[in-house]
Amino acid sequence: MSSLQIVAATIMGGKKEQLERVLRTLRACRGAVAIRVLSEDEKKALLELERRVEDNIVFGMCKSRNDGVREALQREVTAALVIQSAIFQYPHHPHMSLRCGDRVLGELVTDREKREELKKNASNFFLWDDFVVYMKRLPRGREEREKMRMIFHPREPLQLRGVPGVENSVFGTPSTEGDALIKRRMNIQGEDAHLGTCVLGFNLQR
């Protein structure tokens, strides 16, 4: 039984038709190469892998947390897509922030004027052109510094905006290891640098 059949078997009546309609919409998206509805076991496997990856230090600063993937995996349906990254419509630059608990220590700044103003302050350090770290906010104690996380925030998948029967949709970009796992499950071979992956999670209206 395919993963789609497994998921569809748990969805009764009109929900099954809704799911099939959503999948047709996704398959028709420009740049969509392959799609797979993840079973509960596959979702657990991907989540466990991402959790292990999150223990690695990123940007030489701290551990990470991929809330985009985490939330997508919590939805009623999670679809994994292999995409032509150059033409599939999605946020190529993930929305991130550096946090310690509820405190924002660094963030993506999209407003050009605000960026220029922040750059005038020598205590602000730019990891790259549009991501600022507020150095004075960084915790000094080791225990607090170990709580710092680079958060990869969830985004709305443009492909599901306005699709009937879909609610609470979320887009996530897996880690390099998660990308490889998805491609293995979907039997995608080769090292094509233009082939990426993403996960789209959503609920079906009752």
VORO-55613 format. One record per atom (N, C-alpha, C): residue in three letters; x, y, z; residue number from 0; chain. Coordinates in steps of 0.05 Angstrom, whole numbers, plus 5000, padded with zeros to 4 digits. Example, Ala and Ser with C-alpha at 12.3 -4.5 7.8 and 13.67 -1.06 7.14 Angstrom:
REM VORO-55613
> aa  X  Y  Z  i  ch
> ala  5264  4886  5156  0  A
> ala  5246  4910  5156  0  A
> ala  5264  4934  5156  0  A
> ser  5257  4955  5142  1  A
> ser  5273  4979  5143  1  A
> ser  5258  5001  5157  1  A
END
This chain:
REM VORO-55613
> aa  X  Y  Z  i  ch
> met  5017  4976  5000  0  A
> met  5000  5000  5000  0  A
> met  5018  5025  5000  0  A
> ser  5012  5044  4983  1  A
> ser  5028  5069  4981  1  A
> ser  5022  5087  5005  1  A
> ser  5041  5106  5009  2  A
> ser  5036  5125  5031  2  A
> ser  5010  5140  5028  2  A
> leu  5003  5147  5003  3  A
> leu  4978  5161  4998  3  A
> leu  4955  5144  5005  3  A
> gln  4956  5119  4998  4  A
> gln  4934  5100  5005  4  A
> gln  4931  5097  5035  4  A
> ile  4954  5096  5049  5  A
> ile  4954  5094  5078  5  A
> ile  4940  5118  5091  5  A
> val  4948  5142  5082  6  A
> val  4936  5166  5093  6  A
> val  4907  5168  5085  6  A
> ala  4901  5163  5060  7  A
> ala  4874  5165  5050  7  A
> ala  4855  5146  5065  7  A
> ala  4866  5123  5073  8  A
> ala  4850  5103  5087  8  A
> ala  4840  5113  5113  8  A
> thr  4854  5133  5124  9  A
> thr  4845  5144  5150  9  A
> thr  4827  5168  5147  9  A
> ile  4822  5176  5123  10  A
> ile  4805  5200  5117  10  A
> ile  4780  5191  5104  10  A
> met  4757  5197  5116  11  A
> met  4732  5187  5107  11  A
> met  4717  5207  5090  11  A
> gly  4701  5197  5071  12  A
> gly  4682  5212  5055  12  A
> gly  4695  5235  5041  12  A
> gly  4684  5259  5045  13  A
> gly  4692  5283  5030  13  A
> gly  4721  5290  5035  13  A
> lys  4733  5282  5058  14  A
> lys  4760  5289  5064  14  A
> lys  4779  5276  5044  14  A
> lys  4773  5252  5037  15  A
> lys  4790  5238  5017  15  A
> lys  4790  5253  4991  15  A
> glu  4767  5262  4982  16  A
> glu  4765  5278  4958  16  A
> glu  4780  5304  4960  16  A
> gln  4778  5317  4984  17  A
> gln  4793  5342  4988  17  A
> gln  4823  5337  4986  17  A
> leu  4833  5316  4998  18  A
> leu  4861  5309  4996  18  A
> leu  4870  5306  4967  18  A
> glu  4855  5290  4953  19  A
> glu  4862  5286  4925  19  A
> glu  4862  5312  4908  19  A
> arg  4844  5330  4915  20  A
> arg  4843  5355  4901  20  A
> arg  4867  5372  4907  20  A
> val  4875  5372  4933  21  A
> val  4899  5387  4941  21  A
> val  4924  5376  4927  21  A
> leu  4926  5350  4926  22  A
> leu  4950  5338  4914  22  A
> leu  4951  5344  4884  22  A
> arg  4928  5345  4871  23  A
> arg  4928  5352  4842  23  A
> arg  4938  5381  4839  23  A
> thr  4930  5398  4858  24  A
> thr  4939  5426  4857  24  A
> thr  4969  5428  4860  24  A
> leu  4980  5412  4878  25  A
> leu  5009  5413  4883  25  A
> leu  5024  5401  4859  25  A
> arg  5014  5380  4848  26  A
> arg  5028  5367  4826  26  A
> arg  5029  5386  4802  26  A
> ala  5009  5403  4799  27  A
> ala  5008  5422  4777  27  A
> ala  5025  5446  4780  27  A
> cys  5037  5450  4804  28  A
> cys  5053  5474  4809  28  A
> cys  5079  5474  4792  28  A
> arg  5086  5497  4782  29  A
> arg  5110  5499  4767  29  A
> arg  5134  5492  4784  29  A
> gly  5151  5474  4774  30  A
> gly  5174  5466  4789  30  A
> gly  5171  5442  4807  30  A
> ala  5146  5431  4810  31  A
> ala  5141  5408  4826  31  A
> ala  5150  5383  4810  31  A
> val  5168  5367  4821  32  A
> val  5179  5344  4807  32  A
> val  5165  5318  4817  32  A
> ala  5162  5316  4843  33  A
> ala  5150  5292  4855  33  A
> ala  5137  5300  4881  33  A
> ile  5117  5285  4890  34  A
> ile  5103  5291  4915  34  A
> ile  5097  5264  4929  34  A
> arg  5099  5265  4955  35  A
> arg  5093  5241  4971  35  A
> arg  5079  5250  4997  35  A
> val  5056  5238  5002  36  A
> val  5043  5243  5028  36  A
> val  5057  5224  5048  36  A
> leu  5067  5236  5069  37  A
> leu  5082  5221  5089  37  A
> leu  5064  5206  5108  37  A
> ser  5070  5181  5113  38  A
> ser  5056  5165  5133  38  A
> ser  5065  5175  5160  38  A
> glu  5051  5166  5181  39  A
> glu  5058  5174  5208  39  A
> glu  5086  5164  5215  39  A
> asp  5093  5140  5207  40  A
> asp  5120  5130  5212  40  A
> asp  5141  5147  5198  40  A
> glu  5136  5155  5173  41  A
> glu  5155  5172  5159  41  A
> glu  5157  5200  5171  41  A
> lys  5135  5210  5181  42  A
> lys  5136  5236  5195  42  A
> lys  5153  5234  5220  42  A
> lys  5150  5212  5235  43  A
> lys  5166  5208  5259  43  A
> lys  5195  5206  5253  43  A
> ala  5202  5191  5231  44  A
> ala  5230  5187  5224  44  A
> ala  5243  5214  5216  44  A
> leu  5228  5231  5201  45  A
> leu  5239  5256  5193  45  A
> leu  5242  5275  5217  45  A
> leu  5223  5274  5235  46  A
> leu  5225  5291  5259  46  A
> leu  5249  5283  5276  46  A
> glu  5253  5257  5280  47  A
> glu  5276  5248  5295  47  A
> glu  5302  5256  5283  47  A
> leu  5304  5254  5256  48  A
> leu  5328  5262  5242  48  A
> leu  5333  5292  5246  48  A
> glu  5312  5308  5243  49  A
> glu  5315  5337  5246  49  A
> glu  5323  5345  5274  49  A
> arg  5313  5330  5293  50  A
> arg  5320  5335  5321  50  A
> arg  5350  5330  5326  50  A
> arg  5361  5309  5313  51  A
> arg  5389  5303  5316  51  A
> arg  5406  5325  5303  51  A
> val  5397  5334  5279  52  A
> val  5411  5356  5265  52  A
> val  5411  5381  5282  52  A
> glu  5389  5386  5296  53  A
> glu  5387  5411  5312  53  A
> glu  5408  5412  5334  53  A
> asp  5420  5390  5341  54  A
> asp  5441  5390  5362  54  A
> asp  5468  5401  5351  54  A
> asn  5470  5404  5325  55  A
> asn  5494  5415  5313  55  A
> asn  5495  5445  5317  55  A
> ile  5520  5456  5319  56  A
> ile  5523  5485  5322  56  A
> ile  5522  5497  5294  56  A
> val  5505  5518  5291  57  A
> val  5503  5532  5265  57  A
> val  5515  5560  5266  57  A
> phe  5528  5568  5244  58  A
> phe  5540  5594  5242  58  A
> phe  5560  5600  5265  58  A
> gly  5571  5578  5276  59  A
> gly  5590  5581  5297  59  A
> gly  5579  5593  5323  59  A
> met  5552  5592  5326  60  A
> met  5540  5606  5348  60  A
> met  5525  5588  5368  60  A
> cys  5507  5572  5358  61  A
> cys  5489  5558  5376  61  A
> cys  5475  5536  5361  61  A
> lys  5458  5521  5375  62  A
> lys  5442  5500  5362  62  A
> lys  5418  5514  5348  62  A
> ser  5403  5498  5333  63  A
> ser  5381  5509  5318  63  A
> ser  5355  5495  5325  63  A
> arg  5333  5506  5315  64  A
> arg  5307  5492  5317  64  A
> arg  5291  5499  5292  64  A
> asn  5283  5478  5278  65  A
> asn  5269  5482  5252  65  A
> asn  5239  5481  5257  65  A
> asp  5228  5504  5265  66  A
> asp  5199  5504  5271  66  A
> asp  5182  5501  5246  66  A
> gly  5192  5508  5223  67  A
> gly  5177  5504  5198  67  A
> gly  5172  5475  5193  67  A
> val  5192  5458  5194  68  A
> val  5189  5429  5190  68  A
> val  5173  5417  5213  68  A
> arg  5179  5425  5238  69  A
> arg  5165  5414  5261  69  A
> arg  5135  5419  5259  69  A
> glu  5127  5443  5251  70  A
> glu  5098  5449  5249  70  A
> glu  5085  5434  5226  70  A
> ala  5100  5433  5204  71  A
> ala  5089  5418  5181  71  A
> ala  5084  5389  5187  71  A
> leu  5101  5377  5203  72  A
> leu  5098  5349  5211  72  A
> leu  5076  5345  5231  72  A
> gln  5067  5366  5244  73  A
> gln  5045  5364  5264  73  A
> gln  5017  5366  5251  73  A
> arg  5016  5374  5226  74  A
> arg  4990  5377  5213  74  A
> arg  4978  5350  5206  74  A
> glu  4952  5350  5200  75  A
> glu  4937  5326  5194  75  A
> glu  4950  5312  5170  75  A
> val  4957  5327  5150  76  A
> val  4970  5317  5126  76  A
> val  4997  5331  5122  76  A
> thr  5018  5316  5117  77  A
> thr  5044  5328  5110  77  A
> thr  5053  5316  5083  77  A
> ala  5057  5334  5064  78  A
> ala  5066  5326  5037  78  A
> ala  5095  5335  5034  78  A
> ala  5112  5316  5025  79  A
> ala  5139  5322  5018  79  A
> ala  5141  5326  4988  79  A
> leu  5155  5347  4980  80  A
> leu  5157  5353  4952  80  A
> leu  5187  5354  4944  80  A
> val  5193  5342  4921  81  A
> val  5219  5347  4908  81  A
> val  5213  5368  4887  81  A
> ile  5230  5389  4887  82  A
> ile  5224  5412  4870  82  A
> ile  5248  5421  4854  82  A
> gln  5243  5433  4831  83  A
> gln  5264  5448  4817  83  A
> gln  5266  5475  4831  83  A
> ser  5287  5478  4847  84  A
> ser  5288  5501  4865  84  A
> ser  5289  5527  4850  84  A
> ala  5298  5528  4825  85  A
> ala  5301  5553  4811  85  A
> ala  5274  5564  4802  85  A
> ile  5254  5547  4799  86  A
> ile  5228  5556  4788  86  A
> ile  5204  5551  4807  86  A
> phe  5207  5534  4827  87  A
> phe  5185  5530  4846  87  A
> phe  5182  5555  4863  87  A
> gln  5158  5564  4867  88  A
> gln  5153  5589  4882  88  A
> gln  5153  5583  4912  88  A
> tyr  5174  5592  4925  89  A
> tyr  5176  5589  4954  89  A
> tyr  5196  5609  4965  89  A
> pro  5196  5613  4991  90  A
> pro  5215  5632  5003  90  A
> pro  5244  5621  5003  90  A
> his  5260  5630  4984  91  A
> his  5287  5619  4981  91  A
> his  5305  5625  5005  91  A
> his  5299  5647  5018  92  A
> his  5315  5654  5042  92  A
> his  5297  5650  5066  92  A
> pro  5303  5630  5082  93  A
> pro  5285  5624  5105  93  A
> pro  5285  5647  5125  93  A
> his  5261  5651  5138  94  A
> his  5258  5671  5158  94  A
> his  5269  5660  5184  94  A
> met  5289  5673  5195  95  A
> met  5303  5663  5219  95  A
> met  5305  5685  5240  95  A
> ser  5308  5676  5265  96  A
> ser  5315  5694  5287  96  A
> ser  5332  5679  5307  96  A
> leu  5349  5694  5321  97  A
> leu  5366  5683  5342  97  A
> leu  5352  5690  5368  97  A
> arg  5347  5669  5384  98  A
> arg  5332  5674  5409  98  A
> arg  5344  5659  5433  98  A
> cys  5337  5669  5456  99  A
> cys  5343  5656  5481  99  A
> cys  5317  5657  5497  99  A
> gly  5302  5636  5497  100  A
> gly  5275  5637  5508  100  A
> gly  5258  5655  5491  100  A
> asp  5246  5675  5504  101  A
> asp  5229  5695  5489  101  A
> asp  5245  5719  5480  101  A
> arg  5270  5721  5487  102  A
> arg  5286  5744  5480  102  A
> arg  5297  5742  5452  102  A
> val  5294  5763  5436  103  A
> val  5304  5764  5409  103  A
> val  5333  5775  5410  103  A
> leu  5352  5758  5402  104  A
> leu  5380  5766  5402  104  A
> leu  5390  5774  5375  104  A
> gly  5376  5765  5355  105  A
> gly  5383  5772  5327  105  A
> gly  5359  5766  5309  105  A
> glu  5358  5779  5286  106  A
> glu  5334  5776  5269  106  A
> glu  5340  5784  5241  106  A
> leu  5322  5775  5223  107  A
> leu  5323  5783  5195  107  A
> leu  5310  5811  5193  107  A
> val  5323  5829  5180  108  A
> val  5313  5856  5177  108  A
> val  5310  5861  5147  108  A
> thr  5285  5863  5138  109  A
> thr  5280  5866  5110  109  A
> thr  5278  5895  5101  109  A
> asp  5272  5913  5120  110  A
> asp  5270  5941  5114  110  A
> asp  5298  5954  5111  110  A
> arg  5303  5964  5087  111  A
> arg  5330  5974  5081  111  A
> arg  5338  5997  5099  111  A
> glu  5320  6016  5103  112  A
> glu  5326  6039  5120  112  A
> glu  5333  6031  5149  112  A
> lys  5318  6011  5159  113  A
> lys  5323  6002  5186  113  A
> lys  5351  5988  5187  113  A
> arg  5358  5973  5166  114  A
> arg  5384  5960  5166  114  A
> arg  5406  5981  5167  114  A
> glu  5403  6001  5150  115  A
> glu  5424  6022  5150  115  A
> glu  5427  6036  5177  115  A
> glu  5405  6040  5190  116  A
> glu  5406  6053  5217  116  A
> glu  5419  6034  5237  116  A
> leu  5413  6008  5236  117  A
> leu  5425  5989  5254  117  A
> leu  5455  5987  5249  117  A
> lys  5464  5989  5225  118  A
> lys  5492  5986  5218  118  A
> lys  5509  6009  5229  118  A
> lys  5496  6031  5237  119  A
> lys  5510  6054  5248  119  A
> lys  5519  6048  5277  119  A
> asn  5506  6029  5289  120  A
> asn  5512  6022  5317  120  A
> asn  5533  5999  5317  120  A
> ala  5557  6005  5328  121  A
> ala  5579  5986  5327  121  A
> ala  5573  5961  5343  121  A
> ser  5554  5962  5361  122  A
> ser  5548  5938  5377  122  A
> ser  5529  5918  5362  122  A
> asn  5520  5926  5338  123  A
> asn  5504  5908  5322  123  A
> asn  5523  5894  5301  123  A
> phe  5521  5868  5300  124  A
> phe  5538  5853  5282  124  A
> phe  5520  5839  5261  124  A
> phe  5527  5843  5235  125  A
> phe  5511  5831  5214  125  A
> phe  5524  5805  5204  125  A
> leu  5510  5783  5209  126  A
> leu  5520  5757  5199  126  A
> leu  5522  5757  5169  126  A
> trp  5501  5768  5157  127  A
> trp  5501  5774  5128  127  A
> trp  5485  5799  5124  127  A
> asp  5480  5807  5100  128  A
> asp  5470  5834  5094  128  A
> asp  5444  5841  5109  128  A
> asp  5426  5821  5113  129  A
> asp  5400  5828  5125  129  A
> asp  5394  5814  5151  129  A
> phe  5415  5803  5164  130  A
> phe  5411  5790  5190  130  A
> phe  5429  5802  5211  130  A
> val  5417  5815  5230  131  A
> val  5432  5829  5251  131  A
> val  5432  5813  5277  131  A
> val  5454  5814  5291  132  A
> val  5457  5803  5318  132  A
> val  5462  5826  5337  132  A
> tyr  5445  5828  5357  133  A
> tyr  5447  5850  5376  133  A
> tyr  5467  5840  5398  133  A
> met  5492  5847  5394  134  A
> met  5513  5836  5411  134  A
> met  5509  5842  5441  134  A
> lys  5498  5866  5447  135  A
> lys  5494  5873  5475  135  A
> lys  5473  5856  5489  135  A
> arg  5456  5843  5473  136  A
> arg  5435  5826  5484  136  A
> arg  5444  5798  5490  136  A
> leu  5467  5790  5479  137  A
> leu  5476  5762  5481  137  A
> leu  5482  5756  5511  137  A
> pro  5472  5733  5520  138  A
> pro  5477  5725  5548  138  A
> pro  5507  5721  5553  138  A
> arg  5516  5727  5577  139  A
> arg  5544  5724  5583  139  A
> arg  5550  5697  5596  139  A
> gly  5531  5688  5613  140  A
> gly  5535  5663  5627  140  A
> gly  5533  5638  5608  140  A
> arg  5549  5618  5614  141  A
> arg  5550  5594  5597  141  A
> arg  5523  5580  5596  141  A
> glu  5510  5579  5619  142  A
> glu  5484  5565  5620  142  A
> glu  5463  5578  5603  142  A
> glu  5463  5605  5603  143  A
> glu  5444  5619  5586  143  A
> glu  5451  5618  5557  143  A
> arg  5477  5619  5551  144  A
> arg  5486  5617  5523  144  A
> arg  5479  5590  5511  144  A
> glu  5479  5569  5527  145  A
> glu  5472  5543  5517  145  A
> glu  5442  5541  5510  145  A
> lys  5426  5560  5519  146  A
> lys  5398  5560  5513  146  A
> lys  5392  5575  5487  146  A
> met  5411  5588  5476  147  A
> met  5408  5603  5451  147  A
> met  5401  5584  5428  147  A
> arg  5383  5593  5411  148  A
> arg  5375  5576  5388  148  A
> arg  5371  5594  5363  148  A
> met  5380  5584  5340  149  A
> met  5374  5597  5315  149  A
> met  5348  5584  5305  149  A
> ile  5327  5600  5304  150  A
> ile  5300  5590  5298  150  A
> ile  5294  5593  5268  150  A
> phe  5287  5572  5255  151  A
> phe  5277  5573  5228  151  A
> phe  5247  5573  5229  151  A
> his  5235  5596  5223  152  A
> his  5206  5600  5228  152  A
> his  5189  5587  5206  152  A
> pro  5165  5579  5212  153  A
> pro  5146  5569  5192  153  A
> pro  5137  5591  5174  153  A
> arg  5131  5584  5149  154  A
> arg  5120  5603  5130  154  A
> arg  5095  5592  5118  154  A
> glu  5079  5610  5105  155  A
> glu  5055  5601  5092  155  A
> glu  5062  5591  5063  155  A
> pro  5053  5567  5056  156  A
> pro  5058  5558  5028  156  A
> pro  5040  5572  5008  156  A
> leu  5051  5587  4990  157  A
> leu  5036  5603  4971  157  A
> leu  5018  5584  4954  157  A
> gln  5028  5560  4949  158  A
> gln  5013  5541  4932  158  A
> gln  4986  5533  4943  158  A
> leu  4983  5535  4969  159  A
> leu  4957  5527  4982  159  A
> leu  4940  5550  4990  159  A
> arg  4949  5574  4984  160  A
> arg  4932  5597  4992  160  A
> arg  4907  5597  4975  160  A
> gly  4884  5597  4989  161  A
> gly  4858  5599  4975  161  A
> gly  4848  5572  4964  161  A
> val  4863  5550  4969  162  A
> val  4853  5524  4960  162  A
> val  4830  5515  4978  162  A
> pro  4807  5509  4966  163  A
> pro  4784  5500  4982  163  A
> pro  4790  5476  4999  163  A
> gly  4780  5476  5024  164  A
> gly  4783  5453  5042  164  A
> gly  4809  5452  5057  164  A
> val  4827  5472  5053  165  A
> val  4853  5471  5067  165  A
> val  4854  5493  5088  165  A
> glu  4864  5486  5111  166  A
> glu  4868  5506  5132  166  A
> glu  4894  5500  5148  166  A
> asn  4904  5522  5160  167  A
> asn  4928  5520  5177  167  A
> asn  4952  5508  5162  167  A
> ser  4955  5516  5137  168  A
> ser  4977  5505  5121  168  A
> ser  5004  5518  5129  168  A
> val  5025  5503  5127  169  A
> val  5052  5513  5135  169  A
> val  5073  5501  5117  169  A
> phe  5094  5516  5112  170  A
> phe  5116  5508  5094  170  A
> phe  5141  5505  5111  170  A
> gly  5156  5484  5106  171  A
> gly  5182  5481  5120  171  A
> gly  5203  5471  5101  171  A
> thr  5228  5479  5106  172  A
> thr  5251  5470  5090  172  A
> thr  5268  5451  5107  172  A
> pro  5271  5426  5100  173  A
> pro  5286  5407  5116  173  A
> pro  5316  5413  5115  173  A
> ser  5331  5402  5134  174  A
> ser  5360  5404  5134  174  A
> ser  5371  5388  5110  174  A
> thr  5397  5390  5106  175  A
> thr  5410  5374  5085  175  A
> thr  5405  5344  5089  175  A
> glu  5406  5336  5114  176  A
> glu  5402  5308  5120  176  A
> glu  5373  5300  5116  176  A
> gly  5354  5318  5123  177  A
> gly  5326  5313  5118  177  A
> gly  5320  5312  5088  177  A
> asp  5333  5330  5073  178  A
> asp  5330  5330  5044  178  A
> asp  5338  5303  5032  178  A
> ala  5361  5293  5042  179  A
> ala  5370  5267  5031  179  A
> ala  5351  5244  5038  179  A
> leu  5340  5245  5063  180  A
> leu  5321  5224  5071  180  A
> leu  5296  5225  5053  180  A
> ile  5285  5249  5048  181  A
> ile  5261  5251  5031  181  A
> ile  5267  5240  5003  181  A
> lys  5290  5248  4992  182  A
> lys  5296  5238  4965  182  A
> lys  5299  5208  4964  182  A
> arg  5311  5196  4985  183  A
> arg  5313  5167  4986  183  A
> arg  5285  5154  4987  183  A
> arg  5268  5165  5003  184  A
> arg  5241  5153  5005  184  A
> arg  5225  5156  4979  184  A
> met  5232  5176  4963  185  A
> met  5218  5181  4938  185  A
> met  5234  5170  4914  185  A
> asn  5256  5156  4921  186  A
> asn  5272  5143  4900  186  A
> asn  5283  5162  4880  186  A
> ile  5292  5186  4889  187  A
> ile  5304  5206  4872  187  A
> ile  5334  5202  4873  187  A
> gln  5346  5195  4851  188  A
> gln  5374  5189  4849  188  A
> gln  5390  5213  4839  188  A
> gly  5416  5212  4842  189  A
> gly  5434  5232  4831  189  A
> gly  5439  5255  4850  189  A
> glu  5457  5273  4840  190  A
> glu  5466  5296  4856  190  A
> glu  5459  5323  4843  190  A
> asp  5436  5325  4831  191  A
> asp  5428  5349  4818  191  A
> asp  5425  5372  4838  191  A
> ala  5442  5392  4836  192  A
> ala  5442  5414  4856  192  A
> ala  5416  5431  4853  192  A
> his  5402  5429  4831  193  A
> his  5378  5445  4827  193  A
> his  5353  5431  4838  193  A
> leu  5356  5406  4848  194  A
> leu  5333  5392  4859  194  A
> leu  5334  5396  4890  194  A
> gly  5313  5409  4900  195  A
> gly  5310  5412  4929  195  A
> gly  5286  5398  4940  195  A
> thr  5281  5401  4965  196  A
> thr  5257  5389  4977  196  A
> thr  5245  5409  4997  196  A
> cys  5219  5405  5002  197  A
> cys  5205  5420  5022  197  A
> cys  5182  5403  5033  197  A
> val  5171  5411  5055  198  A
> val  5148  5397  5066  198  A
> val  5126  5417  5070  198  A
> leu  5102  5409  5062  199  A
> leu  5078  5426  5065  199  A
> leu  5058  5411  5083  199  A
> gly  5052  5423  5106  200  A
> gly  5033  5410  5124  200  A
> gly  5006  5426  5123  200  A
> phe  4984  5412  5126  201  A
> phe  4958  5426  5126  201  A
> phe  4937  5408  5138  201  A
> asn  4916  5420  5147  202  A
> asn  4892  5406  5157  202  A
> asn  4870  5408  5136  202  A
> leu  4852  5388  5137  203  A
> leu  4830  5388  5119  203  A
> leu  4805  5396  5135  203  A
> gln  4789  5414  5124  204  A
> gln  4766  5424  5138  204  A
> gln  4745  5402  5142  204  A
> arg  4733  5402  5165  205  A
> arg  4713  5381  5171  205  A
> arg  4685  5389  5161  205  A
END
